[in-house]
Amino acid sequence: MPTVADAKNARDARDEIDRVVAAGPFDQRWDALAAYQVPSWYQDGKFGIFIHWGVYAIPAFGNEWYPRHMYVPETDEFRHHVATYGAQAEFGYKDFVPLFTAEHFDPDEWAGLFRRAGAQFVVPVAEHHDGFAMYDCGFSDWTADKMGPKRDLIGELAQAVRRQWLVFGLSSHRAEHWWFFNGGMSGESDVQDPRFAGLYGPAQSESLPPNEQFLEDWLVRTCEVVDLYQPQLVWFDWWIEQPAFAPYLQTFAAYYYNRGAQWNRGVAINYKHDAFPAGTAVFDIERGQLTDIRPAFWQTDTAVSKNSWGYVAAQDYKTVNDLVDDLVDIVSKNGALLLNIGPRADGIIPAVEEELLLGVGRWLAVNGEAIYGTRPWRIFGEGPTEVVGGAFADTKRAPFTSQDVRFTTRGETLYATILAWPESGTATISSLASGSNLFQRDIEKVELLGVTEPLHWTRDRGGLTISLPQERPSDHALVVRITAAPGV
């Protein structure tokens, strides 16, 4: 069967896209795309790893937007670049590419770490705003397969991830490339050199809608990466919400969903804001959460670092406790967590990031029963700590307390996750009080995950009160498994 990856030019690629869309079962009307169903692997998996890795890890300064800001006067990145590397007309972003060699990249080592972290899916960035493809792109010379490492980094990782029985996805940030390097058009820089237009172009104004040529290029590149690696998740950044993208998003969704049907694999698209109508893809919130249960499955994407997605020398890291609590809160509200790391340019994952992932993995090894394969309860939880809803707010909440509880269910079993260890040695869950409309059946058994000995507990109109053991079964949040007595 021919694919976009086999096409000799953009016209042939578009013909193949149109053929697949026409063949169905999905066509490019929004109402037809609303027949899409979120795959069970995604709703059950709950936890994935995001990876921002690219040429921007060479300067390792500011954040992954260094390639844009280094051309914008009055920014720290601009000043740092001139002081460290020289004028942008003499040493531009293109000159970092030969330095990006990924000499220590071991995809099997990465995939093994992600499995030990308890992740169920892995989503590397295939192309960031900088326009440098981390894969074997047939529509660009500026790729990791042809320059720098001279390796198909995405292809190697896809194979390693699947060897660990994890789901492989990828992200495309290509849309923002329309304007990403436009700072270099206002002063002397190599962005204006036509020899490097393949990397820096189009470098247009953000206020100018993308033209047909750029949109067609976006579409064929995005369909190509689907055909090359058969990802089961495609994550998009925010700028695809521009009205000009709408018909191209419809075409891509129909193409991708039809490919998924051909592969007999459940696939999903992530989007932000209102780029897709509800029910046609999976809503994603950047560095943010929701304040209540969302009936439709959704996702948070955030990072282990507060200040950058990509590797930089000065990171402000979260703690394992932060990450576990956020995972529990998100899952209780029908969401999934896509947690980002930023490897070094040489392909080494920083030790502190490795330990953060392993810390989450140790917690999940004991308590994953309350996460994987679960669904929300009647309410997401109880407690005094309020989550700040919306994007870019996941570091604004106060620390959770031992009074903060989050609920999930699996069949007839209810899990109550207490987000901090009670110093008193007892925990009371008021939502499970006798006579509560939320949980009307009698309770047969109360257990603490990771503990074999029976717990002492009582239930009255004040709540379900549990006496906890002296020794903690795991660090961070503790999970109580509640089994109802038989009956209606």
KEBA-311890 format. One line per field, with one value per residue (C-alpha): x, y, z; residue in three letters. Coordinates in nm, 2 decimals, decimal comma. Layout:
% residues N
east: c(X|...) .
north: c(Y|...) .
up: c(Z|...) .
type: c(ALA|...) .
END
This chain:
% residues 488
east: c(0,00|0,15|0,19|0,28|0,63|0,67|0,57|0,83|0,69|0,43|0,17|0,19|0,18|-0,14|-0,30|-0,23|-0,38|-0,70|-0,72|-0,70|-0,96|-1,19|-1,16|-1,31|-1,44|-1,39|-1,43|-1,33|-1,66|-1,66|-1,99|-1,83|-1,52|-1,74|-1,79|-1,43|-1,39|-1,10|-0,90|-0,90|-0,52|-0,53|-0,82|-0,66|-0,30|-0,33|0,04|0,28|0,63|0,67|1,03|1,15|1,49|1,65|1,92|1,81|1,97|2,31|2,30|2,10|2,00|1,67|1,44|1,35|1,25|1,62|1,62|1,35|1,47|1,84|1,72|1,51|1,70|1,67|1,62|1,85|1,90|2,00|2,26|2,38|2,42|2,63|2,85|2,90|2,89|2,92|2,69|2,38|2,50|2,81|2,69|2,32|2,10|2,20|2,56|2,44|2,32|2,67|2,72|2,40|2,55|2,35|2,65|2,52|2,16|2,06|1,69|1,66|1,80|1,54|1,25|1,36|1,36|1,01|0,88|1,03|0,86|0,53|0,45|0,22|0,29|0,58|0,56|0,88|0,88|0,92|0,96|0,96|0,90|1,27|1,20|1,46|1,30|1,42|1,32|1,38|1,16|1,14|1,03|1,33|1,71|1,72|1,67|1,85|1,88|2,08|2,26|2,40|2,35|2,28|2,03|1,66|1,61|1,23|1,24|1,50|1,30|0,97|1,12|1,27|0,94|0,75|1,00|0,90|0,53|0,46|0,25|0,43|0,32|0,48|0,42|0,43|0,49|0,54|0,25|0,44|0,73|0,54|0,66|0,92|1,23|1,08|1,30|1,59|1,42|1,45|1,83|2,14|2,13|2,16|1,78|1,78|2,03|1,84|2,08|1,92|1,55|1,49|1,55|1,44|1,16|0,89|0,97|0,65|0,46|0,24|-0,04|-0,03|-0,24|-0,04|-0,07|-0,17|0,18|0,27|-0,05|-0,01|0,35|0,23|-0,03|0,20|0,48|0,23|0,08|0,43|0,54|0,22|0,30|0,67|0,61|0,25|0,21|-0,10|-0,10|-0,03|0,00|-0,04|0,07|-0,16|-0,12|-0,33|-0,63|-0,58|-0,89|-0,67|-0,58|-0,94|-0,98|-0,64|-0,70|-1,02|-0,82|-0,55|-0,79|-0,97|-0,64|-0,50|-0,82|-0,85|-0,49|-0,56|-0,85|-0,62|-0,36|-0,63|-0,48|-0,66|-0,52|-0,58|-0,51|-0,44|-0,54|-0,55|-0,81|-1,09|-0,88|-1,10|-1,47|-1,56|-1,57|-1,34|-1,01|-0,87|-0,85|-0,52|-0,43|-0,07|0,08|-0,27|-0,56|-0,93|-1,13|-1,39|-1,46|-1,48|-1,72|-1,50|-1,15|-0,88|-0,51|-0,26|0,08|0,34|0,71|0,93|1,09|0,90|1,10|1,18|1,06|1,40|1,73|1,89|2,18|1,96|1,64|1,38|1,25|0,93|0,94|0,82|0,55|0,43|0,42|0,24|-0,03|-0,09|-0,12|-0,38|-0,58|-0,58|-0,69|-0,97|-1,11|-1,11|-0,77|-0,43|-0,08|0,18|0,49|0,79|1,16|1,44|1,75|2,09|2,21|2,43|2,13|2,18|1,87|1,99|2,02|1,78|1,51|1,57|1,53|1,21|1,07|1,18|1,02|0,69|0,75|0,81|0,49|0,29|0,44|0,26|-0,05|-0,10|-0,41|-0,58|-0,46|-0,44|-0,78|-0,98|-1,27|-1,39|-1,63|-1,94|-1,72|-1,35|-1,26|-1,28|-1,05|-0,96|-0,69|-0,82|-0,67|-0,63|-0,80|-0,68|-0,35|-0,02|-0,15|-0,02|0,24|-0,01|-0,19|-0,09|0,05|-0,21|-0,29|-0,39|-0,75|-0,73|-0,87|-0,92|-1,15|-1,13|-1,32|-1,25|-1,57|-1,73|-1,41|-1,36|-1,01|-0,96|-0,62|-0,51|-0,26|-0,05|0,03|-0,18|0,06|-0,22|-0,21|-0,57|-0,75|-1,12|-1,30|-1,62|-1,77|-1,80|-2,00|-2,28|-2,60|-2,41|-2,60|-2,26|-2,19|-2,51|-2,40|-2,24|-1,86|-1,72|-1,35|-1,11|-0,74|-0,43|-0,24|0,10|0,00|-0,10|-0,23|-0,59|-0,68|-0,89|-1,17|-1,50|-1,79|-2,03|-2,20|-1,87|-1,71|-1,50|-1,21|-0,91|-0,62|-0,30|0,00|0,32|0,52|0,43|0,38|0,53|0,64|0,39|0,01|-0,15|-0,43|-0,73|-0,92|-1,28|-1,50|-1,87|-2,08|-2,28|-2,62|-2,80) .
north: c(0,00|0,34|0,60|0,97|0,87|0,71|1,02|1,18|1,53|1,73|1,69|1,31|1,33|1,53|1,29|1,00|1,20|1,26|0,89|0,78|1,03|0,93|0,57|0,62|0,52|0,89|1,18|1,54|1,68|1,77|1,58|1,27|1,31|1,33|0,95|0,92|0,72|0,76|0,43|0,22|0,21|0,59|0,60|0,31|0,42|0,76|0,84|0,92|1,07|1,38|1,45|1,79|1,72|1,91|2,14|2,40|2,17|2,28|2,64|2,51|2,87|3,02|2,75|2,57|2,90|3,01|2,98|3,25|3,48|3,47|3,69|3,93|4,23|4,32|3,95|3,77|3,51|3,77|3,92|3,57|3,46|3,77|3,74|3,36|3,29|3,62|3,82|3,64|3,72|3,52|3,25|3,17|2,89|2,68|2,67|2,47|2,19|2,03|2,04|1,83|1,49|1,28|1,07|0,90|0,85|0,50|0,45|0,12|0,28|0,56|0,32|0,10|0,41|0,51|0,16|0,17|0,51|0,34|0,53|0,36|0,59|0,79|1,11|1,26|1,59|1,51|1,87|2,18|2,54|2,56|2,36|2,10|1,75|1,49|1,22|1,12|1,39|1,37|1,73|1,90|1,88|2,01|1,68|1,47|1,19|1,41|1,65|1,65|1,30|1,16|0,92|0,88|0,96|0,93|0,60|0,45|0,56|0,43|0,08|0,09|0,20|-0,07|-0,33|-0,23|-0,28|0,09|0,29|0,53|0,88|1,20|1,57|1,83|2,20|2,28|2,52|2,79|2,78|3,02|3,31|3,16|3,31|3,65|3,83|3,77|3,97|4,30|4,31|4,16|3,79|3,47|3,43|3,66|3,45|3,26|2,97|2,88|2,94|2,57|2,60|2,96|3,03|3,16|3,39|3,59|3,81|3,64|3,87|3,73|3,41|3,12|3,09|2,79|2,69|2,67|2,49|2,23|2,17|2,14|1,88|1,66|1,67|1,57|1,29|1,17|1,14|0,94|0,70|0,67|0,57|0,48|0,68|0,61|0,97|1,29|1,60|1,95|2,28|2,58|2,77|2,53|2,71|2,98|2,98|2,91|2,57|2,44|2,26|2,12|1,99|1,82|1,66|1,54|1,40|1,20|1,08|0,98|0,81|0,62|0,51|0,40|0,19|0,03|-0,05|-0,18|0,05|0,30|0,64|0,99|1,36|1,61|1,98|2,29|2,56|2,52|2,40|2,09|2,07|1,87|1,49|1,49|1,47|1,48|1,82|1,91|2,17|2,30|2,32|2,32|2,13|2,13|2,20|1,93|1,61|1,66|1,40|1,37|1,23|1,50|1,55|1,77|1,82|1,96|1,92|1,80|2,15|2,47|2,70|2,50|2,21|2,15|2,10|2,41|2,45|2,61|2,41|2,47|2,12|2,00|1,72|1,36|1,45|1,73|1,50|1,22|1,45|1,61|1,27|1,16|1,48|1,47|1,11|1,17|1,42|1,18|1,30|1,17|1,32|1,37|1,45|1,61|1,56|1,75|1,53|1,69|1,74|1,43|1,21|1,17|1,22|1,43|1,23|1,44|1,39|1,02|1,01|1,21|0,95|0,66|0,82|0,83|0,47|0,35|0,50|0,35|0,01|0,01|0,22|0,20|-0,01|0,32|0,49|0,24|0,13|0,34|0,58|0,88|0,84|1,05|1,33|1,38|1,43|1,63|1,86|2,22|2,27|2,43|2,36|2,67|2,58|2,65|2,66|2,76|2,73|2,39|2,55|2,80|2,57|2,53|2,19|1,93|1,82|1,49|1,62|1,63|1,30|1,20|0,92|0,67|0,35|0,02|-0,18|-0,21|-0,10|0,25|0,40|0,70|0,85|1,06|1,32|1,36|1,13|1,22|1,29|1,19|0,84|0,84|0,96|1,05|1,05|1,25|1,17|0,81|0,88|0,65|0,78|0,95|0,98|0,92|0,58|0,42|0,06|-0,10|-0,13|-0,48|-0,42|-0,13|-0,19|0,02|-0,06|-0,20|-0,33|-0,69|-0,66|-0,57|-0,21|-0,09|0,14|0,28|0,44|0,69|1,01|1,19|0,98|0,67|0,68|0,47|0,39|0,38|0,15|0,28|0,21|0,38|0,14|0,40|0,76|1,03|0,98|0,67|0,47|0,32|0,04|0,03|-0,28|-0,25|-0,53|-0,73|-0,58|-0,33) .
up: c(0,00|-0,09|0,18|0,20|0,30|-0,04|-0,23|-0,46|-0,41|-0,23|-0,51|-0,50|-0,12|-0,13|-0,38|-0,14|0,15|-0,06|-0,15|0,21|0,32|0,04|0,13|0,48|0,72|0,84|0,61|0,68|0,79|1,16|1,22|1,07|1,28|1,59|1,56|1,68|2,00|2,25|2,25|2,57|2,59|2,65|2,90|3,09|3,07|3,24|3,25|2,96|2,90|2,68|2,55|2,44|2,28|2,00|1,88|2,14|2,40|2,27|2,40|2,70|2,80|2,89|2,75|2,43|2,27|2,26|1,88|1,85|2,14|2,03|1,73|1,94|2,08|2,45|2,55|2,78|2,50|2,25|2,49|2,59|2,23|2,13|2,44|2,40|2,03|1,85|1,63|1,48|1,13|1,19|1,42|1,38|1,50|1,20|1,34|1,65|1,42|1,37|1,74|1,81|1,77|2,03|2,08|2,40|2,29|2,38|2,29|2,47|2,79|2,76|2,70|3,00|3,22|3,10|3,18|3,53|3,57|3,52|3,20|2,95|2,65|2,52|2,31|2,18|1,99|1,62|1,52|1,74|1,64|1,53|1,21|1,27|1,22|1,46|1,21|0,84|0,68|0,30|0,27|0,43|0,44|0,80|0,97|1,23|0,98|0,73|0,97|1,32|1,46|1,12|1,28|1,26|1,63|1,63|1,44|1,68|1,98|1,84|1,80|2,15|2,31|2,14|2,26|2,61|2,53|2,56|2,32|2,09|2,00|1,88|1,87|1,60|1,67|1,30|1,29|1,49|1,25|1,02|1,24|1,48|1,33|1,24|1,49|1,26|0,99|1,17|1,22|1,07|1,09|0,90|0,90|0,59|0,40|0,13|0,16|0,49|0,40|0,44|0,82|0,89|0,65|0,63|0,92|0,87|1,11|1,38|1,26|0,91|0,85|0,71|0,33|0,13|0,05|0,42|0,51|0,24|0,36|0,72|0,61|0,40|0,67|0,94|0,74|0,64|1,01|1,07|0,79|0,89|1,25|1,30|1,62|1,83|1,96|1,78|2,00|1,86|2,01|2,04|1,71|1,50|1,64|1,38|1,14|0,84|0,98|1,02|0,69|0,71|1,06|0,93|0,65|0,88|1,14|0,87|0,72|1,06|1,19|0,87|0,90|1,25|1,13|0,86|1,13|1,36|1,63|1,85|1,78|1,93|1,86|2,13|2,08|2,29|2,34|2,07|1,77|1,74|1,82|2,13|2,06|1,76|1,95|2,30|2,48|2,64|2,90|2,91|3,26|3,40|3,55|3,60|3,91|3,86|3,67|3,29|3,14|2,83|2,87|2,87|2,94|3,11|2,96|3,20|3,28|3,56|3,54|3,61|3,38|3,07|2,86|2,70|2,87|3,02|3,27|3,54|3,60|3,87|3,94|4,09|4,35|4,32|4,57|4,34|4,05|4,23|4,37|4,04|3,87|4,13|4,10|3,72|3,71|3,96|3,71|3,41|3,28|3,19|3,27|3,00|3,19|3,01|3,05|2,87|2,78|2,72|2,37|2,39|2,46|2,84|3,06|3,35|3,67|3,87|3,60|3,60|3,97|3,95|3,71|3,91|4,22|4,04|3,93|4,28|4,40|4,11|4,17|4,50|4,42|4,04|4,10|4,19|3,87|3,57|3,43|3,67|3,60|3,80|4,09|4,16|4,29|4,23|4,60|4,91|5,12|5,17|4,90|4,59|4,25|4,03|3,70|3,35|3,17|3,32|3,67|3,80|4,03|4,18|4,42|4,79|4,89|4,94|5,30|5,47|5,45|5,07|4,92|4,56|4,44|4,15|4,08|3,91|3,87|4,22|4,40|4,52|4,58|4,81|4,77|5,07|4,94|5,25|5,54|5,85|6,14|6,38|6,25|6,15|5,84|5,81|5,47|5,52|5,19|5,30|5,62|5,71|5,56|5,28|4,95|4,77|4,92|5,05|5,07|5,37|5,37|5,38|5,37|5,40|5,29|5,25|4,93|5,01|5,35|5,42|5,78|5,84|5,92|6,21|6,08|6,19|6,00|6,14|6,04|6,06|5,80|5,74|6,00|5,94|6,18|5,98|6,04|6,18|5,87|5,55|5,25|5,01|5,00|4,92|4,88|5,04|4,88|5,06|4,88|4,98|4,90|4,94|5,10|4,86|4,78|4,56) .
type: c(MET|PRO|THR|VAL|ALA|ASP|ALA|LYS|ASN|ALA|ARG|ASP|ALA|ARG|ASP|GLU|ILE|ASP|ARG|VAL|VAL|ALA|ALA|GLY|PRO|PHE|ASP|GLN|ARG|TRP|ASP|ALA|LEU|ALA|ALA|TYR|GLN|VAL|PRO|SER|TRP|TYR|GLN|ASP|GLY|LYS|PHE|GLY|ILE|PHE|ILE|HIS|TRP|GLY|VAL|TYR|ALA|ILE|PRO|ALA|PHE|GLY|ASN|GLU|TRP|TYR|PRO|ARG|HIS|MET|TYR|VAL|PRO|GLU|THR|ASP|GLU|PHE|ARG|HIS|HIS|VAL|ALA|THR|TYR|GLY|ALA|GLN|ALA|GLU|PHE|GLY|TYR|LYS|ASP|PHE|VAL|PRO|LEU|PHE|THR|ALA|GLU|HIS|PHE|ASP|PRO|ASP|GLU|TRP|ALA|GLY|LEU|PHE|ARG|ARG|ALA|GLY|ALA|GLN|PHE|VAL|VAL|PRO|VAL|ALA|GLU|HIS|HIS|ASP|GLY|PHE|ALA|MET|TYR|ASP|CYS|GLY|PHE|SER|ASP|TRP|THR|ALA|ASP|LYS|MET|GLY|PRO|LYS|ARG|ASP|LEU|ILE|GLY|GLU|LEU|ALA|GLN|ALA|VAL|ARG|ARG|GLN|TRP|LEU|VAL|PHE|GLY|LEU|SER|SER|HIS|ARG|ALA|GLU|HIS|TRP|TRP|PHE|PHE|ASN|GLY|GLY|MET|SER|GLY|GLU|SER|ASP|VAL|GLN|ASP|PRO|ARG|PHE|ALA|GLY|LEU|TYR|GLY|PRO|ALA|GLN|SER|GLU|SER|LEU|PRO|PRO|ASN|GLU|GLN|PHE|LEU|GLU|ASP|TRP|LEU|VAL|ARG|THR|CYS|GLU|VAL|VAL|ASP|LEU|TYR|GLN|PRO|GLN|LEU|VAL|TRP|PHE|ASP|TRP|TRP|ILE|GLU|GLN|PRO|ALA|PHE|ALA|PRO|TYR|LEU|GLN|THR|PHE|ALA|ALA|TYR|TYR|TYR|ASN|ARG|GLY|ALA|GLN|TRP|ASN|ARG|GLY|VAL|ALA|ILE|ASN|TYR|LYS|HIS|ASP|ALA|PHE|PRO|ALA|GLY|THR|ALA|VAL|PHE|ASP|ILE|GLU|ARG|GLY|GLN|LEU|THR|ASP|ILE|ARG|PRO|ALA|PHE|TRP|GLN|THR|ASP|THR|ALA|VAL|SER|LYS|ASN|SER|TRP|GLY|TYR|VAL|ALA|ALA|GLN|ASP|TYR|LYS|THR|VAL|ASN|ASP|LEU|VAL|ASP|ASP|LEU|VAL|ASP|ILE|VAL|SER|LYS|ASN|GLY|ALA|LEU|LEU|LEU|ASN|ILE|GLY|PRO|ARG|ALA|ASP|GLY|ILE|ILE|PRO|ALA|VAL|GLU|GLU|GLU|LEU|LEU|LEU|GLY|VAL|GLY|ARG|TRP|LEU|ALA|VAL|ASN|GLY|GLU|ALA|ILE|TYR|GLY|THR|ARG|PRO|TRP|ARG|ILE|PHE|GLY|GLU|GLY|PRO|THR|GLU|VAL|VAL|GLY|GLY|ALA|PHE|ALA|ASP|THR|LYS|ARG|ALA|PRO|PHE|THR|SER|GLN|ASP|VAL|ARG|PHE|THR|THR|ARG|GLY|GLU|THR|LEU|TYR|ALA|THR|ILE|LEU|ALA|TRP|PRO|GLU|SER|GLY|THR|ALA|THR|ILE|SER|SER|LEU|ALA|SER|GLY|SER|ASN|LEU|PHE|GLN|ARG|ASP|ILE|GLU|LYS|VAL|GLU|LEU|LEU|GLY|VAL|THR|GLU|PRO|LEU|HIS|TRP|THR|ARG|ASP|ARG|GLY|GLY|LEU|THR|ILE|SER|LEU|PRO|GLN|GLU|ARG|PRO|SER|ASP|HIS|ALA|LEU|VAL|VAL|ARG|ILE|THR|ALA|ALA|PRO|GLY|VAL) .
END
